Amino acid sequence: MRNGFGTRAIHAGQSPDPSTGAIMTPVYLTSTYVQEAPAKHKGYVYARGDNPTRRALEACLADLEGGTRCVATSSGLAAATIVLTDLGAGTRVVAGDDLYGGTRRLFERVFRRWGVAADYVDSSDLDALRAALDAGPTSLVWLETPTNPLLKVTDLRAACDLARARGAPVLVDNTFASPYLQRPLESGADIVLHSLTKYLGGHSDLVGGALVVRDAARAERYAFLANATGPVPGPLDCFLVLRGLKTLHVRMERHCDNAEAVVAFLRGHPKVRRVFHPSLPDQPGHAVARRQMARFGAMVSVEIDGSVEHAKRFASATKLFALAESLGGVESLIEHPATMTHASVPAEERRRAGFLDGLLRLSVGIEDADDLVADLDGAFQATYR
Protein backbone atom coordinates (compact mmCIF):
# COMPACT_ATOMS: atom_id res chain seq x y z
CA MET A 1 0.00 0.00 0.00
CA ARG A 2 1.40 3.39 -1.02
CA ASN A 3 1.91 5.82 1.84
CA GLY A 4 0.06 9.14 1.93
CA PHE A 5 1.52 12.42 0.70
CA GLY A 6 2.56 13.73 4.09
CA THR A 7 4.36 10.51 4.99
CA ARG A 8 6.22 10.49 1.69
CA ALA A 9 7.14 14.17 1.99
CA ILE A 10 8.86 13.36 5.28
CA HIS A 11 10.46 10.04 4.37
CA ALA A 12 10.80 9.50 0.59
CA GLY A 13 14.44 9.29 -0.44
CA GLN A 14 15.59 10.00 3.10
CA SER A 15 16.89 7.10 5.14
CA PRO A 16 18.80 7.65 8.41
CA ASP A 17 22.50 8.21 7.78
CA PRO A 18 24.09 4.72 7.76
CA SER A 19 27.29 5.79 9.51
CA THR A 20 25.81 7.83 12.37
CA GLY A 21 22.08 7.15 12.43
CA ALA A 22 21.33 10.88 11.91
CA ILE A 23 17.64 11.15 11.06
CA MET A 24 18.16 14.23 8.88
CA THR A 25 19.99 13.84 5.58
CA PRO A 26 23.49 15.26 6.08
CA VAL A 27 24.66 18.31 4.14
CA TYR A 28 27.54 16.92 2.11
CA LEU A 29 29.78 19.96 1.73
CA THR A 30 32.36 18.48 -0.58
CA SER A 31 33.52 19.28 -4.09
CA THR A 32 35.05 15.90 -4.92
CA TYR A 33 35.11 12.26 -3.80
CA VAL A 34 38.08 9.97 -3.20
CA GLN A 35 38.26 7.01 -5.56
CA GLU A 36 39.58 3.56 -4.65
CA ALA A 37 41.28 3.28 -8.03
CA PRO A 38 40.93 5.18 -11.33
CA ALA A 39 37.23 5.07 -12.31
CA LYS A 40 36.46 2.89 -9.26
CA HIS A 41 34.30 4.90 -6.88
CA LYS A 42 31.21 4.76 -4.68
CA GLY A 43 28.86 6.35 -7.21
CA TYR A 44 30.10 9.90 -6.78
CA VAL A 45 32.96 11.54 -8.70
CA TYR A 46 32.58 15.32 -8.63
CA ALA A 47 29.94 17.41 -6.90
CA ARG A 48 28.74 19.17 -10.05
CA GLY A 49 27.64 15.79 -11.35
CA ASP A 50 26.09 14.45 -8.15
CA ASN A 51 25.88 14.95 -4.42
CA PRO A 52 24.19 12.75 -1.79
CA THR A 53 22.10 15.60 -0.38
CA ARG A 54 20.91 16.53 -3.86
CA ARG A 55 20.20 12.89 -4.66
CA ALA A 56 17.93 12.62 -1.59
CA LEU A 57 16.03 15.74 -2.66
CA GLU A 58 15.62 14.46 -6.20
CA ALA A 59 14.31 11.11 -4.99
CA CYS A 60 11.76 12.81 -2.73
CA LEU A 61 10.51 15.18 -5.45
CA ALA A 62 10.26 12.39 -8.02
CA ASP A 63 8.15 10.42 -5.55
CA LEU A 64 5.85 13.34 -4.69
CA GLU A 65 5.20 14.21 -8.35
CA GLY A 66 4.91 10.58 -9.45
CA GLY A 67 7.84 10.82 -11.85
CA THR A 68 10.61 8.47 -12.91
CA ARG A 69 13.39 10.86 -12.01
CA CYS A 70 14.06 14.42 -10.85
CA VAL A 71 16.93 16.69 -11.85
CA ALA A 72 17.48 19.52 -9.36
CA THR A 73 18.93 22.82 -10.56
CA SER A 74 20.18 26.11 -9.18
CA SER A 75 16.95 28.00 -9.98
CA GLY A 76 13.63 27.61 -11.74
CA LEU A 77 15.00 29.48 -14.75
CA ALA A 78 18.02 27.16 -14.79
CA ALA A 79 15.58 24.27 -15.09
CA ALA A 80 13.81 26.07 -17.95
CA THR A 81 17.16 26.72 -19.64
CA ILE A 82 18.00 23.02 -19.58
CA VAL A 83 14.69 22.16 -21.24
CA LEU A 84 15.10 24.75 -23.98
CA THR A 85 18.74 23.83 -24.55
CA ASP A 86 17.67 20.22 -25.03
CA LEU A 87 15.19 21.33 -27.73
CA GLY A 88 17.89 23.03 -29.80
CA ALA A 89 17.70 25.34 -32.79
CA GLY A 90 14.88 25.11 -35.33
CA THR A 91 12.24 24.11 -32.80
CA ARG A 92 8.91 25.66 -31.83
CA VAL A 93 7.27 25.97 -28.42
CA VAL A 94 3.56 26.65 -27.94
CA ALA A 95 3.27 28.41 -24.59
CA GLY A 96 0.56 29.94 -22.48
CA ASP A 97 0.21 33.70 -22.94
CA ASP A 98 0.00 34.40 -19.20
CA LEU A 99 3.42 33.27 -18.01
CA TYR A 100 5.91 34.30 -15.37
CA GLY A 101 7.78 37.27 -16.82
CA GLY A 102 11.17 35.62 -16.39
CA THR A 103 10.08 32.63 -18.47
CA ARG A 104 8.87 34.87 -21.28
CA ARG A 105 12.10 36.90 -21.11
CA LEU A 106 14.06 33.66 -21.44
CA PHE A 107 12.04 32.71 -24.53
CA GLU A 108 12.23 36.09 -26.23
CA ARG A 109 15.59 37.57 -25.29
CA VAL A 110 17.75 34.47 -25.08
CA PHE A 111 16.44 31.44 -26.95
CA ARG A 112 14.65 33.10 -29.86
CA ARG A 113 17.98 34.33 -31.21
CA TRP A 114 19.29 30.80 -30.80
CA GLY A 115 16.55 29.40 -33.02
CA VAL A 116 13.86 28.36 -30.53
CA ALA A 117 10.59 30.07 -31.51
CA ALA A 118 7.76 30.57 -29.01
CA ASP A 119 4.14 31.18 -29.96
CA TYR A 120 1.73 32.25 -27.23
CA VAL A 121 -1.89 31.24 -26.75
CA ASP A 122 -4.53 31.31 -24.04
CA SER A 123 -4.03 27.70 -23.02
CA SER A 124 -7.23 27.71 -20.96
CA ASP A 125 -9.07 27.99 -24.32
CA LEU A 126 -8.77 24.49 -25.76
CA ASP A 127 -9.94 25.58 -29.21
CA ALA A 128 -7.21 28.22 -29.30
CA LEU A 129 -4.66 25.69 -28.10
CA ARG A 130 -5.74 23.23 -30.80
CA ALA A 131 -5.41 25.91 -33.48
CA ALA A 132 -1.92 26.84 -32.26
CA LEU A 133 -0.83 23.20 -32.33
CA ASP A 134 -2.20 22.78 -35.83
CA ALA A 135 -0.41 25.91 -37.08
CA GLY A 136 2.89 24.09 -37.41
CA PRO A 137 5.17 21.40 -35.99
CA THR A 138 5.41 21.76 -32.22
CA SER A 139 8.41 20.57 -30.23
CA LEU A 140 6.98 21.32 -26.79
CA VAL A 141 3.84 22.68 -25.13
CA TRP A 142 4.68 24.88 -22.13
CA LEU A 143 1.88 25.42 -19.61
CA GLU A 144 1.29 27.13 -16.30
CA THR A 145 -1.87 26.34 -14.41
CA PRO A 146 -2.92 28.31 -12.49
CA THR A 147 -1.16 30.98 -14.52
CA ASN A 148 0.97 33.87 -13.35
CA PRO A 149 -0.55 36.36 -12.60
CA LEU A 150 -4.17 35.93 -13.78
CA LEU A 151 -4.61 32.44 -12.29
CA LYS A 152 -6.23 31.03 -15.41
CA VAL A 153 -6.79 27.29 -15.26
CA THR A 154 -5.98 24.89 -18.10
CA ASP A 155 -7.62 21.50 -18.33
CA LEU A 156 -4.44 19.46 -18.15
CA ARG A 157 -5.85 16.13 -19.28
CA ALA A 158 -7.55 17.68 -22.32
CA ALA A 159 -4.49 19.80 -23.19
CA CYS A 160 -2.17 16.79 -22.88
CA ASP A 161 -4.46 14.73 -25.09
CA LEU A 162 -4.37 17.46 -27.76
CA ALA A 163 -0.60 17.65 -27.62
CA ARG A 164 -0.07 13.89 -27.59
CA ALA A 165 -2.23 13.48 -30.71
CA ARG A 166 0.20 15.82 -32.48
CA GLY A 167 3.37 14.27 -31.08
CA ALA A 168 4.24 17.16 -28.78
CA PRO A 169 5.43 16.62 -25.21
CA VAL A 170 3.95 18.81 -22.47
CA LEU A 171 5.77 20.71 -19.73
CA VAL A 172 3.79 22.07 -16.80
CA ASP A 173 5.24 24.66 -14.45
CA ASN A 174 3.66 23.45 -11.21
CA THR A 175 5.20 26.10 -8.97
CA PHE A 176 1.93 27.80 -8.01
CA ALA A 177 0.15 24.57 -7.08
CA SER A 178 2.93 22.33 -5.72
CA PRO A 179 2.56 18.54 -5.90
CA TYR A 180 0.32 18.68 -2.83
CA LEU A 181 -2.44 20.38 -4.81
CA GLN A 182 -1.80 19.09 -8.32
CA ARG A 183 0.30 16.41 -10.04
CA PRO A 184 0.46 17.08 -13.79
CA LEU A 185 2.19 13.81 -14.69
CA GLU A 186 -0.95 11.98 -13.57
CA SER A 187 -2.91 14.00 -16.15
CA GLY A 188 -0.58 13.09 -19.01
CA ALA A 189 2.16 15.72 -18.84
CA ASP A 190 5.72 14.67 -19.64
CA ILE A 191 7.73 17.21 -17.63
CA VAL A 192 7.02 19.11 -14.43
CA LEU A 193 9.05 22.21 -13.63
CA HIS A 194 9.36 23.79 -10.19
CA SER A 195 10.94 26.84 -8.72
CA LEU A 196 12.01 25.28 -5.43
CA THR A 197 12.39 28.83 -4.13
CA LYS A 198 8.63 29.01 -3.65
CA TYR A 199 6.27 26.61 -1.84
CA LEU A 200 8.59 23.60 -1.79
CA GLY A 201 11.30 25.43 0.10
CA GLY A 202 8.63 27.52 1.73
CA HIS A 203 10.73 29.84 3.90
CA SER A 204 12.18 32.46 1.52
CA ASP A 205 15.73 31.38 2.30
CA LEU A 206 16.94 29.64 -0.86
CA VAL A 207 16.86 29.68 -4.66
CA GLY A 208 16.48 26.44 -6.59
CA GLY A 209 14.67 24.61 -9.37
CA ALA A 210 13.77 21.12 -10.48
CA LEU A 211 12.55 19.05 -13.41
CA VAL A 212 10.55 15.88 -12.79
CA VAL A 213 9.97 13.63 -15.81
CA ARG A 214 8.29 10.38 -16.74
CA ASP A 215 10.70 9.25 -19.47
CA ALA A 216 14.07 7.87 -18.34
CA ALA A 217 15.84 8.86 -21.56
CA ARG A 218 14.69 12.47 -21.20
CA ALA A 219 15.87 12.45 -17.60
CA GLU A 220 19.31 11.28 -18.72
CA ARG A 221 19.54 14.14 -21.22
CA TYR A 222 18.54 16.69 -18.59
CA ALA A 223 21.01 15.27 -16.06
CA PHE A 224 23.75 15.40 -18.69
CA LEU A 225 22.97 19.04 -19.49
CA ALA A 226 22.89 19.96 -15.81
CA ASN A 227 26.36 18.47 -15.39
CA ALA A 228 27.74 19.76 -18.70
CA THR A 229 26.49 23.34 -18.34
CA GLY A 230 26.73 23.57 -14.56
CA PRO A 231 23.51 25.09 -13.11
CA VAL A 232 23.35 22.72 -10.15
CA PRO A 233 22.12 23.52 -6.63
CA GLY A 234 24.41 23.61 -3.64
CA PRO A 235 24.00 20.92 -0.96
CA LEU A 236 22.82 23.38 1.70
CA ASP A 237 20.01 24.61 -0.57
CA CYS A 238 19.04 20.99 -1.23
CA PHE A 239 18.94 20.35 2.51
CA LEU A 240 16.73 23.40 3.05
CA VAL A 241 14.25 22.22 0.42
CA LEU A 242 14.17 18.76 2.00
CA ARG A 243 13.40 20.40 5.33
CA GLY A 244 10.68 22.51 3.70
CA LEU A 245 9.07 19.49 2.05
CA LYS A 246 8.48 17.88 5.42
CA THR A 247 5.86 20.51 6.25
CA LEU A 248 4.54 21.18 2.73
CA HIS A 249 1.22 19.43 3.28
CA VAL A 250 0.61 21.27 6.55
CA ARG A 251 1.64 24.65 5.18
CA MET A 252 -0.43 24.35 2.01
CA GLU A 253 -3.60 23.73 3.97
CA ARG A 254 -3.03 26.91 6.00
CA HIS A 255 -2.02 28.86 2.88
CA CYS A 256 -5.26 27.84 1.18
CA ASP A 257 -7.43 28.57 4.22
CA ASN A 258 -5.96 32.07 4.47
CA ALA A 259 -6.28 32.72 0.74
CA GLU A 260 -9.99 31.91 0.84
CA ALA A 261 -10.44 34.33 3.75
CA VAL A 262 -8.60 37.04 1.81
CA VAL A 263 -10.67 36.36 -1.32
CA ALA A 264 -13.91 36.63 0.66
CA PHE A 265 -12.80 39.98 2.09
CA LEU A 266 -11.70 41.38 -1.27
CA ARG A 267 -14.88 40.24 -3.01
CA GLY A 268 -16.94 42.20 -0.53
CA HIS A 269 -14.91 45.41 -0.62
CA PRO A 270 -16.44 48.39 -2.49
CA LYS A 271 -13.06 49.50 -3.88
CA VAL A 272 -12.35 46.16 -5.58
CA ARG A 273 -13.12 45.81 -9.27
CA ARG A 274 -12.16 42.19 -9.75
CA VAL A 275 -10.59 39.31 -7.85
CA PHE A 276 -8.76 36.46 -9.59
CA HIS A 277 -8.73 33.11 -7.79
CA PRO A 278 -9.76 29.62 -8.97
CA SER A 279 -12.07 29.17 -5.96
CA LEU A 280 -14.54 31.69 -7.37
CA PRO A 281 -17.47 29.95 -9.07
CA ASP A 282 -17.83 32.76 -11.61
CA GLN A 283 -14.19 32.56 -12.70
CA PRO A 284 -13.56 30.61 -15.92
CA GLY A 285 -11.78 27.39 -15.08
CA HIS A 286 -13.33 27.00 -11.63
CA ALA A 287 -14.91 23.66 -12.50
CA VAL A 288 -11.65 22.38 -13.99
CA ALA A 289 -9.68 23.51 -10.94
CA ARG A 290 -12.16 21.77 -8.65
CA ARG A 291 -11.60 18.57 -10.61
CA GLN A 292 -7.82 18.58 -11.03
CA MET A 293 -6.61 20.36 -7.88
CA ALA A 294 -6.93 19.26 -4.27
CA ARG A 295 -7.55 22.89 -3.29
CA PHE A 296 -7.40 26.22 -5.11
CA GLY A 297 -4.04 27.55 -4.01
CA ALA A 298 -2.83 30.64 -2.17
CA MET A 299 -2.05 33.05 -5.00
CA VAL A 300 -4.62 35.85 -5.40
CA SER A 301 -4.65 38.71 -7.91
CA VAL A 302 -6.83 41.79 -7.63
CA GLU A 303 -7.72 44.97 -9.51
CA ILE A 304 -8.73 47.90 -7.32
CA ASP A 305 -10.48 51.15 -8.19
CA GLY A 306 -8.56 54.12 -9.50
CA SER A 307 -5.36 54.52 -11.47
CA VAL A 308 -2.10 52.61 -11.57
CA GLU A 309 -0.89 55.00 -8.91
CA HIS A 310 -3.64 53.80 -6.58
CA ALA A 311 -2.41 50.24 -7.05
CA LYS A 312 1.18 51.26 -6.32
CA ARG A 313 0.06 53.22 -3.26
CA PHE A 314 -1.90 50.23 -1.99
CA ALA A 315 1.08 47.88 -2.47
CA SER A 316 3.24 50.27 -0.46
CA ALA A 317 0.70 50.67 2.34
CA THR A 318 0.46 47.10 3.63
CA LYS A 319 2.38 46.10 6.75
CA LEU A 320 2.14 42.31 6.97
CA PHE A 321 2.01 41.82 3.19
CA ALA A 322 5.62 42.71 2.40
CA LEU A 323 6.22 44.47 -0.92
CA ALA A 324 8.55 42.01 -2.62
CA GLU A 325 8.89 39.69 -5.58
CA SER A 326 8.67 35.91 -5.20
CA LEU A 327 5.95 33.87 -3.51
CA GLY A 328 5.21 30.72 -1.59
CA GLY A 329 6.95 31.56 1.69
CA VAL A 330 5.32 31.42 5.10
CA GLU A 331 5.10 35.23 5.09
CA SER A 332 2.60 37.10 2.91
CA LEU A 333 3.86 39.15 -0.03
CA ILE A 334 2.31 41.72 -2.35
CA GLU A 335 3.67 42.91 -5.67
CA HIS A 336 2.81 45.01 -8.72
CA PRO A 337 3.48 42.72 -11.72
CA ALA A 338 3.69 45.47 -14.36
CA THR A 339 6.70 47.04 -12.63
CA MET A 340 8.10 43.99 -10.86
CA THR A 341 7.80 40.31 -11.89
CA HIS A 342 6.42 41.06 -15.37
CA ALA A 343 8.22 44.32 -16.15
CA SER A 344 10.19 42.59 -18.92
CA VAL A 345 6.95 41.74 -20.78
CA PRO A 346 5.97 44.60 -23.15
CA ALA A 347 2.84 46.46 -22.04
CA GLU A 348 0.93 45.53 -25.19
CA GLU A 349 1.69 41.86 -24.58
CA ARG A 350 0.50 42.11 -20.99
CA ARG A 351 -2.74 43.70 -22.13
CA ARG A 352 -3.19 41.07 -24.82
CA ALA A 353 -2.83 38.39 -22.17
CA GLY A 354 -5.60 40.10 -20.22
CA PHE A 355 -4.09 41.95 -17.28
CA LEU A 356 -3.99 45.69 -16.73
CA ASP A 357 -1.10 47.71 -15.33
CA GLY A 358 -3.02 48.24 -12.09
CA LEU A 359 -3.16 44.53 -11.24
CA LEU A 360 -1.77 43.47 -7.85
CA ARG A 361 -0.64 39.94 -6.96
CA LEU A 362 -0.79 38.53 -3.44
CA SER A 363 1.06 35.53 -2.10
CA VAL A 364 -0.98 34.68 0.98
CA GLY A 365 1.16 33.32 3.79
CA ILE A 366 0.35 31.36 6.93
CA GLU A 367 -0.07 34.20 9.43
CA ASP A 368 -3.39 34.56 11.26
CA ALA A 369 -6.08 35.19 8.65
CA ASP A 370 -7.76 37.95 10.67
CA ASP A 371 -4.49 39.88 10.79
CA LEU A 372 -4.03 39.58 7.03
CA VAL A 373 -7.54 40.85 6.36
CA ALA A 374 -7.01 43.74 8.78
CA ASP A 375 -3.76 44.61 7.00
CA LEU A 376 -5.51 44.79 3.63
CA ASP A 377 -8.33 46.82 5.14
CA GLY A 378 -5.80 49.29 6.49
CA ALA A 379 -4.13 49.55 3.08
CA PHE A 380 -7.51 50.41 1.50
CA GLN A 381 -8.02 53.15 4.07
CA ALA A 382 -4.54 54.55 3.48
CA THR A 383 -4.94 54.44 -0.31
CA TYR A 384 -8.30 56.23 -0.54
CA ARG A 385 -8.24 58.62 2.40
Long-range contacts (C-beta under 8 A, 24 or more apart in sequence): 5-64, 5-179, 5-180, 5-249, 6-249, 6-250, 8-60, 8-63, 8-64, 9-60, 9-64, 9-180, 9-245, 9-246, 9-248, 9-249, 10-245, 10-246, 12-59, 12-60, 12-63, 12-64, 13-55, 13-56, 13-57, 13-58, 13-59, 13-60, 13-62, 13-63, 14-56, 14-59, 14-60, 14-242, 24-239, 24-243, 25-52, 25-53, 25-56, 25-239, 25-242, 26-52, 26-53, 27-53, 27-235, 27-236, 27-238, 27-239, 28-52, 28-53, 28-235, 29-235, 29-236, 47-232, 47-235, 48-227, 48-230, 48-232, 49-227, 51-232, 51-235, 51-238, 53-235, 53-238, 53-239, 53-242, 54-232, 54-233, 54-235, 54-238, 56-238, 56-242, 57-210, 57-233, 57-238, 57-239, 57-241, 57-242, 58-210, 60-242, 60-245, 61-179, 61-194, 61-200, 61-210, 61-212, 61-245, 62-212, 64-179, 64-180, 64-183, 64-245, 65-174, 65-179, 65-183, 65-184, 65-185, 65-192, 65-212, 66-183, 66-185, 66-186, 67-185, 67-192, 67-212, 67-213, 67-214, 68-213, 68-214, 68-215, 68-216, 68-219, 69-212, 69-213, 69-216, 69-219, 69-223, 70-210, 70-211, 70-212, 70-213, 71-210, 71-211, 71-213, 71-219, 71-222, 71-223, 71-226, 72-196, 72-208, 72-209, 72-210, 72-232, 72-233, 72-238, 72-241, 73-208, 73-209, 73-210, 73-211, 73-226, 73-231, 73-232, 73-233, 74-207, 74-208, 74-209, 74-231, 74-232, 74-233, 74-234, 74-237, 75-195, 75-197, 75-207, 75-208, 75-209, 75-231, 76-102, 76-173, 76-175, 76-193, 76-194, 76-195, 76-196, 76-197, 76-208, 76-209, 77-102, 77-103, 77-106, 77-209, 78-209, 78-231, 79-193, 79-194, 79-195, 79-209, 79-210, 79-211, 80-106, 80-193, 80-209, 81-106, 81-110, 81-229, 81-231, 82-211, 82-222, 82-225, 82-226, 82-229, 82-231, 83-140, 83-171, 83-191, 83-193, 83-211, 83-222, 84-111, 84-116, 85-225, 85-229, 86-218, 86-221, 86-222, 86-225, 87-116, 87-139, 87-140, 88-115, 88-116, 89-114, 89-115, 89-116, 90-115, 91-115, 91-116, 91-117, 91-139, 91-140, 92-116, 92-117, 92-118, 92-119, 92-136, 92-137, 92-138, 92-139, 93-117, 93-118, 93-119, 93-138, 93-139, 93-140, 93-141, 93-142, 94-118, 94-119, 94-121, 94-129, 94-132, 94-133, 94-138, 94-140, 94-141, 94-142, 94-168, 95-119, 95-120, 95-121, 95-123, 95-141, 95-142, 95-143, 96-120, 96-121, 96-122, 96-123, 96-124, 96-142, 96-143, 96-144, 96-145, 96-147, 96-152, 96-154, 97-121, 97-122, 97-123, 97-349, 97-352, 97-353, 97-354, 98-122, 98-144, 98-147, 98-148, 98-149, 98-150, 98-152, 98-353, 98-354, 98-355, 99-142, 99-144, 99-147, 99-148, 99-173, 100-144, 100-148, 100-173, 100-175, 100-341, 100-342, 101-337, 101-341, 101-342, 101-343, 101-344, 101-345, 102-341, 102-344, 103-142, 103-173, 104-344, 104-345, 104-349, 105-344, 105-345, 109-344, 118-142, 120-349, 120-353, 122-152, 122-353, 122-354, 123-147, 123-152, 123-154, 123-159, 124-152, 124-153, 124-154, 124-155, 124-284, 124-285, 126-155, 126-158, 126-159, 126-162, 129-154, 129-159, 129-162, 130-162, 133-162, 133-163, 133-166, 133-168, 134-166, 138-163, 138-166, 138-167, 138-168, 139-168, 140-168, 140-169, 140-170, 140-171, 141-168, 141-169, 141-170, 141-171, 142-171, 142-173, 143-170, 143-171, 143-172, 143-173, 143-189, 144-172, 144-173, 144-175, 144-176, 145-172, 145-176, 145-177, 145-182, 146-176, 146-177, 146-278, 146-285, 146-289, 146-297, 146-299, 147-176, 148-176, 148-299, 148-341, 148-361, 149-276, 149-299, 149-301, 149-337, 149-341, 149-342, 149-355, 149-359, 149-361, 150-276, 150-301, 150-353, 150-354, 150-355, 150-359, 151-176, 151-276, 151-277, 151-278, 151-283, 151-297, 151-299, 151-300, 151-301, 152-284, 152-285, 153-278, 153-284, 153-285, 153-286, 153-288, 153-289, 154-285, 154-288, 155-288, 155-292, 156-182, 156-184, 156-187, 156-188, 156-189, 156-292, 157-187, 157-188, 157-292, 160-187, 160-188, 160-189, 161-188, 164-188, 169-218, 175-199, 175-328, 176-297, 176-299, 176-327, 177-293, 177-297, 178-248, 178-252, 178-328, 179-248, 180-248, 180-249, 180-252, 180-294, 181-252, 181-256, 181-293, 181-294, 181-295, 181-297, 182-292, 182-293, 182-294, 185-212, 185-214, 187-292, 190-214, 190-215, 190-218, 191-218, 196-233, 196-237, 196-241, 197-326, 197-328, 198-326, 198-327, 198-328, 198-329, 199-248, 199-251, 199-252, 199-255, 199-327, 199-328, 200-241, 200-244, 200-245, 200-248, 200-328, 201-240, 201-241, 201-244, 201-328, 201-329, 202-244, 202-247, 202-248, 202-251, 202-328, 202-329, 202-330, 203-240, 203-244, 203-329, 203-330, 204-326, 204-329, 204-330, 204-331, 205-240, 206-237, 206-240, 206-241, 207-237, 208-233, 208-237, 208-238, 208-241, 209-233, 251-330, 251-366, 252-295, 252-298, 253-295, 254-366, 255-297, 255-298, 255-364, 255-365, 255-366, 256-295, 256-296, 256-297, 256-298, 257-369, 258-298, 258-332, 258-364, 258-365, 258-366, 258-367, 258-369, 258-372, 259-296, 259-297, 259-298, 259-299, 259-300, 259-364, 260-296, 261-369, 261-370, 261-372, 261-373, 262-300, 262-362, 262-364, 262-369, 262-372, 262-373, 262-376, 263-300, 265-373, 265-376, 265-377, 266-300, 266-302, 266-376, 269-380, 271-304, 271-305, 271-306, 271-380, 271-383, 271-384, 272-302, 272-303, 272-304, 272-305, 273-303, 273-304, 273-305, 274-302, 274-303, 275-300, 275-301, 275-302, 276-300, 276-301, 276-302, 277-301, 298-328, 298-363, 298-364, 298-365, 299-327, 299-361, 299-362, 299-363, 299-364, 300-361, 300-362, 300-364, 301-355, 301-359, 301-360, 301-361, 301-362, 302-359, 302-360, 302-362, 303-356, 303-358, 303-359, 303-360, 304-358, 304-360, 304-380, 304-383, 305-384, 306-358, 306-383, 306-384, 307-358, 308-338, 308-357, 308-358, 310-358, 310-383, 310-384, 311-336, 311-357, 311-358, 311-359, 311-360, 312-336, 312-339, 313-382, 313-383, 314-360, 314-379, 314-380, 314-382, 314-383, 315-360, 317-378, 317-379, 317-382, 317-383, 318-375, 318-376, 318-378, 318-379, 319-375, 319-378, 320-367, 320-371, 320-372, 320-375, 321-362, 321-372, 321-375, 321-376, 321-379, 326-363, 327-361, 327-363, 328-363, 329-363, 329-365, 330-365, 330-366, 331-365, 331-367, 332-362, 332-363, 332-364, 332-365, 332-367, 332-372, 332-375, 333-362, 333-363, 333-365, 334-360, 334-361, 334-362, 334-363, 335-360, 335-361, 335-363, 336-360, 336-361, 337-361
